[in-house]
Amino acid sequence: MRSGLPEWAARRLNPQERYGLRVTLFALATLLVLLPFSFLLVQVTSDGPLTETDLSIADAVYRVFRPSDVLIDVARAVSFLGSPPWFYLTIGAAALFFWRRGSKRISIYLVVTNLVGGAIDTVVKVVVDRPRPEFENPIADAFGKSFPSGHAMASTVGYGTLLLAFMPLIPSRWRPVAIGGYVLMVAMIAASRLGLGVHYFSDVLGGFVLGLAWLCVGTAAFSIWRTERGEPTVHVTEGVEPETAD
C-alpha cells in the first residue's frame, strides 16, 4: 500500500500483475461506452425526444439522396463494405492467413469476436423491435429491425478486430493512418445506412457504441487468454499479438 491505494486496487492497476492495467482500462472503457448506449436504448424504447430528432434527420437526408442516383449508388457500394457477406469473406480470409502463419489464437479471436458480436446485435434488435424508417418512395429495403444498426456494429467490430490483428505487421509510422482509416470507414458505412433511408441516426450511433463496447470486451478476453498462457502484457497500440511481426 505504498501508493496510498488499497492493496486490491494497487494490484489491479499494476501493469505487471496477472491481468494488468490494460484489461482494467478495457473494462472501464466498456462501462463508459455502455452508459451512452443505455441512454439511446431508453430514448428509443420510450419514444424520447431523440426520436423526434431522428425523424428530422431521416427526412433531411432522404431529401438529399432520393433525387441523386449517384449518391444512391455510392451509398449502396459503401454499405456493402459493412454487410455480412463482405465480413464473411474478409474475416474468413484473415483468419485463414493467420492460421497458416501459425497464429491460431488470432484466428480464433477474429472469428469468435465477430460471430458473437453479430449474435448480440440480433438479440438486441429482436428485444427492442424498432421499425425501420418509412418513406412513400423508399430508396432501399432492409431485412429485420432498426435498432441498433447491424452494419454500424459489424463494421466497428469487424474492422476493429482486423486492425488489432494486423497492427504488428503495420510499420509504426503508418499506424496512425490505419487508425484514422478505420474511423473513417466506420463513419462512411454508418452514413451510407442513413443515406439509403434504412436507419435512424440513433440506430447507427447505437450500433457504433455497442460495437465498440463488444470490441473492448472481446479484446480484453483475448488479453486474459494471453496472460493465462504466460505471454507478456502488451499495449493495445501494438496489436493483440505483437509476436506475429516476427
N, C-alpha and C positions, 0 to 999 in steps of 0.2 A: 504494500500500500504506500510505497514511497511517493507515488504520483499524486496521492491525496484521493484517489478513486477507490471505491470498494474493490475487493480482490476479484470478484466475478467480472466487474466492468473492466478492470485492468487487463484481465486475460482476454476478454472479448475484443478489446481494442488494440491488442498487441499483434502486429502483422506476422510475427514468428510463431504464434500459437497455432493450435491444431486447425482451426477454421479461419483465423486471420481477419484482419480489418476489412479486407476486400469483400468477403462474404457478408459481413455485418453491413457494409455500405450498400450492397445489393439489397439486403432486407429493408434497410431504411428507404432506399430509392423506390422499392416496390410499394412500401406503405405510402409514400408521398404520391406516387402515381395513382394508387387505388383511391385516394381521397377525392381527386377530381373526377374519377370515374363514378364514384358513388354519387357525386353531385349531379353528373349528367344522367345517371340512371334514375334518380329521383325526379329530375325535371321531365324526362321522357315519360315515365310511368304515371306521373300526376298531372300531365299537361301544364307544366310550369311556364313561366314567362319565356324561357328559352325556346319553347316550341313555336311561339309567335315569331321569334327571330328566325327560326328555321324556315318557316313558311315564306317570309320576306326574302331571305337569301335564295331559296329554291326558285322562287318566281323570277327574281332578278337574273339569276344565272341562266334559267330557261330562256328568257327573252334574248339573251346574248347568243346562246348556242343554237337555238331552233332554226334561225334563218341561214345559218352558215354550214354548208356541207363540209367545208374544210375543217372547221373546228370540231365537228362531229366525228369526222374520220380520224383526226389526231387523237381525240378523246378515246375512241374505240381502240386505237393502237396502243396508247399508253395504258389503258385499262387492262388490256390483255397481259401486260407485264406484271399484273398483280393477281392474275387468275389462277385457280387450282391447276389446270393443265400445265401452265408455264412453270409453276413451282414443282410439280411432279418431275418435270424434265430437269430443271436446274439443280434442285436439291438432290435428286437421284444421281445426276452426273457428278456432282461434287462429292457425294457420299462414296461413290464408286472410285473417284480419283484418290481420296484419302485412304480408302480401304486397300487399294493396290499399292499405296506408298507405305503401308504398314501402320497407318494411324487409324486403327479401327474405332478407338474411342471417339474421335471426331466424327466419324461416320454415324455412329450411334447418336451422338449429340445432335447432329443435323436432322436426322430422320425423326427421332423421338420428340425433340423440341417443336418441330413444325407440325407433326401429326397431332400431338396433344393440344397445341395451340389452335389448330383447326377444330378439334372437338370442343374446346372451351367456347370458341366463337359460336358454334352451332347450338350448344346448350343455352347460352345467354340469349341468342336470337329467339329460340323457342319459348323461353321463360318470359321475356319482355313482350314478344308478339306485337311489335310495332309495324303497322302497314307502311309500305313504301310511298313516296310522293306520287300524287295522281295529277295528270295533265290531260286536257282534252285531246291533244295530239302528241302523245309521248314520243320521245326520241329513241328510247331503248326499253327493252323488257329485262327484268332480272328475277331470278328464282329466289324464293324464301323471303324472310322478313328483313326489316330495315336496320334495326339497331342490335349490335354495332356493325359497322361496315366490315364485311369479311375481307374485301380487298385491302382496306387500310390496315387491318390487323395482320393479314398474311404477309403483306409487304414489309411491315415493321419487324415481324419475327423472321420471315424468310431472308430478307436482305441483311438483317442484323446478324443472324447466325452465319451467313456466308461471309460477312465482313470479319467477324471474330475468328472464323475458321481459317481464312486466308491471310489474316493480318500478319502472321510471321513471315509470309512469303512476299509481302509488300515492302519495298525499301522505306526506311524511316521518313525520308523527306516527302514521300508520296502518301503517307498515311493520313495527314490532314485532308488531302484532296479526296481520298477514298471515303473518309467520314462525311465530308461535305456532299459527295456524290450520293451517298446513302440517304442523307436527309432530303436532298433534292428529289431523289427517286420516289421516296415515300410521299412527299408533298405533291408531286405531279400525279401519282396514282390516285391519291385522295381527291385532288381537284378534278380528275377525269370522271370520277363517280358522280361528283356534283354536276359536271357539265352534261353528263348523259341523263341527268334527272332521275337517277335510281336511288339516291340517298340524300338525306338532310345533312346540314353541316354538323350537327351533334352526333350523327351516325359515324362520320369519318373521324371526328375528334375522339369519339368513344373507342373506335377501332384502334386508333393510334395509341391511346392511353392504355387500353387493356393489353394491346400487343407489347408495348414497352414493359409493362408490369410482368407479363409472362416471360419475355426475353430475359429480364433480370433474374426471375426465379429459376428458369431453365439453366442459365449460365452459372448461377450460384450453386445449383445442384451438381453441375459438371465440375465445378471447382472443388466441392466437397469430395467428389469421387476421386479427383486427382490427389487430394490431401490424404484420403484414406489409403491410397496405394503408395504413399510415401514420396510423391512428387513434390518439388518445391513450389511455394506460392509464387504467383506471377501477377503483374499489374495488367488490368484489363486492356490497356493500350498495346500490350504485347500479344494479344490474342488469347484464345483459350488453351492453346498448346504450342508454346514457342519452339518446342523441340522439332516441330515439323520443318523448320527452316534448315536444320542440319542435313 
